[in-house]
């Protein structure tokens, strides 16, 4: 009986863990609980529900593991920056980016030194430190930095409309987004 349980656990873990993917060492994602506890805590659901890199990609959240100690000369970082617009690279410390999935559930993305993520324009997101209370992140832009935060709902903005059309409605027009939530 225990052997079957271990097989089931291995099958479950294999749905989100790829032993050949070095991003796992610096980026992890999971569905958040609804607790009002300290926002710096992990907020895992019980049982834990991890989110794969493939699911993050489907939401437009792209990620890489880069060399944070040599970011100024990293050719991979230069290519990403030029191709993707703005992005965040973690140079020291740890923190959480939270993004909404298609069903309006929060996904928590834990980033550590060497993590780089690109959030698509128009995605609802937020950031918080973890319990260590320290992060040194670099926000990269192409062109002049433009950043204006908008509280929900702001579905009338062009970037949000484009995000919804590209990532939220791509699996079917019958899915609705309740931006007031």
C-alpha positions as CSV (number, residue, x, y, z in Angstrom):
1,X,0.0,0.0,0.0
2,X,2.8,2.4,0.8
3,X,4.5,1.5,-2.5
4,X,1.4,2.6,-4.4
5,X,1.3,5.9,-2.5
6,X,5.0,6.6,-3.4
7,X,4.3,5.8,-7.0
8,X,1.3,8.2,-6.9
9,X,3.5,10.9,-5.3
10,X,6.2,10.5,-7.9
11,X,3.6,10.8,-10.7
12,X,2.2,13.9,-9.1
13,X,5.6,15.5,-8.7
14,X,6.6,14.7,-12.2
15,X,3.8,16.8,-13.5
16,X,5.6,19.9,-12.3
17,X,9.2,19.0,-11.9
18,X,11.6,18.4,-14.8
19,X,14.9,17.1,-13.7
20,X,16.6,18.6,-16.8
21,X,15.2,22.1,-16.1
22,X,17.6,24.1,-14.0
23,X,15.0,26.9,-13.5
24,X,13.6,24.7,-10.7
25,X,16.5,25.7,-8.5
26,X,15.6,29.4,-8.6
27,X,11.9,29.5,-9.5
28,X,8.9,27.6,-8.1
29,X,5.2,28.3,-8.5
30,X,2.1,27.1,-6.7
31,X,-1.6,28.0,-6.2
32,X,-2.0,30.2,-3.1
33,X,-4.4,29.6,-0.2
34,X,-6.9,32.2,0.8
35,X,-5.3,32.9,4.2
36,X,-5.0,36.5,5.6
37,X,-1.8,35.6,7.3
38,X,1.5,37.5,6.8
39,X,1.9,38.0,3.0
40,X,5.6,37.1,3.3
41,X,4.7,33.5,4.0
42,X,4.5,30.9,1.2
43,X,0.7,30.5,1.4
44,X,0.6,27.0,0.0
45,X,-2.8,25.3,-0.4
46,X,-3.4,22.1,1.6
47,X,-2.5,19.8,-0.1
48,X,0.1,21.8,-2.0
49,X,-0.7,22.4,-5.7
50,X,2.4,23.3,-7.7
51,X,2.2,25.0,-11.1
52,X,4.4,23.9,-14.0
53,X,6.5,26.2,-16.2
54,X,4.3,25.1,-19.1
55,X,1.2,26.6,-17.3
56,X,3.1,29.8,-16.5
57,X,4.1,30.0,-20.2
58,X,0.5,29.6,-21.2
59,X,-0.3,32.6,-19.0
60,X,2.5,34.6,-20.8
61,X,4.9,34.4,-17.8
62,X,8.2,33.4,-19.2
63,X,11.2,32.4,-17.1
64,X,14.9,31.6,-17.3
65,X,17.8,30.8,-15.0
66,X,20.7,33.2,-15.6
67,X,24.1,34.0,-14.0
68,X,23.2,36.8,-11.6
69,X,26.9,37.4,-10.8
70,X,27.8,38.2,-14.4
71,X,24.6,39.8,-15.6
72,X,26.4,42.8,-17.2
73,X,28.1,40.6,-19.8
74,X,25.6,37.7,-20.1
75,X,24.8,37.3,-23.8
76,X,21.6,35.4,-23.0
77,X,20.3,38.2,-20.8
78,X,21.1,40.7,-23.6
79,X,19.0,38.6,-26.1
80,X,16.1,38.3,-23.7
81,X,16.1,42.0,-22.9
82,X,16.1,43.0,-26.5
83,X,13.4,40.5,-27.5
84,X,11.0,40.7,-24.6
85,X,10.7,44.3,-23.3
86,X,10.8,44.6,-19.6
87,X,11.6,41.9,-17.2
88,X,12.9,41.2,-13.7
89,X,16.1,39.5,-12.8
90,X,16.9,38.6,-9.2
91,X,20.5,39.5,-8.2
92,X,20.2,38.6,-4.5
93,X,17.6,37.5,-2.0
94,X,14.1,36.0,-2.6
95,X,10.6,37.2,-3.1
96,X,7.2,36.4,-4.6
97,X,5.4,37.5,-7.7
98,X,1.7,36.7,-7.7
99,X,-0.3,36.4,-10.9
100,X,-3.8,35.4,-11.7
101,X,-4.7,32.4,-13.8
102,X,-7.6,32.2,-16.2
103,X,-10.0,31.3,-13.4
104,X,-8.8,34.2,-11.3
105,X,-6.9,32.0,-8.8
106,X,-3.6,33.5,-7.5
107,X,-0.4,31.7,-8.5
108,X,2.6,32.5,-6.3
109,X,6.0,32.5,-8.1
110,X,8.9,32.3,-5.7
111,X,12.0,33.8,-7.3
112,X,15.6,33.5,-6.0
113,X,19.0,34.7,-7.1
114,X,19.5,34.0,-10.8
115,X,15.8,33.9,-11.6
116,X,14.5,36.0,-14.5
117,X,10.9,36.3,-15.3
118,X,9.0,38.3,-17.9
119,X,5.5,39.4,-17.1
120,X,3.3,40.2,-20.1
121,X,1.8,43.7,-20.3
122,X,-1.7,43.6,-19.0
123,X,-1.4,40.7,-16.5
124,X,-2.7,41.4,-13.0
125,X,0.2,40.9,-10.7
126,X,1.7,41.9,-7.4
127,X,5.0,41.5,-5.6
128,X,6.0,40.9,-2.0
129,X,9.2,39.9,-0.1
130,X,9.5,36.5,1.5
131,X,10.1,36.2,5.3
132,X,13.8,37.1,4.9
133,X,12.7,40.7,4.0
134,X,15.4,41.2,1.4
135,X,15.7,41.2,-2.4
136,X,17.8,43.0,-4.9
137,X,16.1,42.8,-8.3
138,X,16.9,44.5,-11.5
139,X,14.0,45.6,-13.7
140,X,15.1,45.7,-17.4
141,X,13.4,47.9,-20.0
142,X,13.8,48.3,-23.8
143,X,13.5,52.0,-24.5
144,X,12.3,54.5,-21.9
145,X,11.0,53.0,-18.7
146,X,7.2,53.5,-18.4
147,X,5.5,52.1,-15.4
148,X,2.2,53.2,-14.0
149,X,0.4,50.9,-11.5
150,X,-3.3,50.5,-12.0
151,X,-5.6,48.9,-9.4
152,X,-8.2,46.5,-10.6
153,X,-10.4,46.6,-12.6
154,X,-8.8,48.3,-15.6
155,X,-10.0,46.0,-18.4
156,X,-10.5,49.0,-20.7
157,X,-6.8,49.6,-21.0
158,X,-5.2,48.5,-24.3
159,X,-2.5,46.3,-22.6
160,X,-5.1,44.5,-20.5
161,X,-7.4,43.9,-23.5
162,X,-4.5,42.5,-25.5
163,X,-3.5,40.3,-22.6
164,X,-7.1,38.9,-22.2
165,X,-7.4,38.3,-26.0
166,X,-3.9,36.6,-26.2
167,X,-3.8,34.5,-23.0
168,X,-7.1,34.4,-21.2
169,X,-9.5,33.7,-24.1
170,X,-7.1,31.5,-26.1
171,X,-8.6,28.3,-24.7
172,X,-12.2,29.3,-25.4
173,X,-14.4,32.3,-25.8
174,X,-16.8,30.8,-23.1
175,X,-14.3,31.7,-20.3
176,X,-15.1,35.0,-18.6
177,X,-12.8,37.2,-16.6
178,X,-14.3,39.0,-13.5
179,X,-11.9,41.9,-13.1
180,X,-13.7,43.2,-10.1
181,X,-12.7,40.2,-8.0
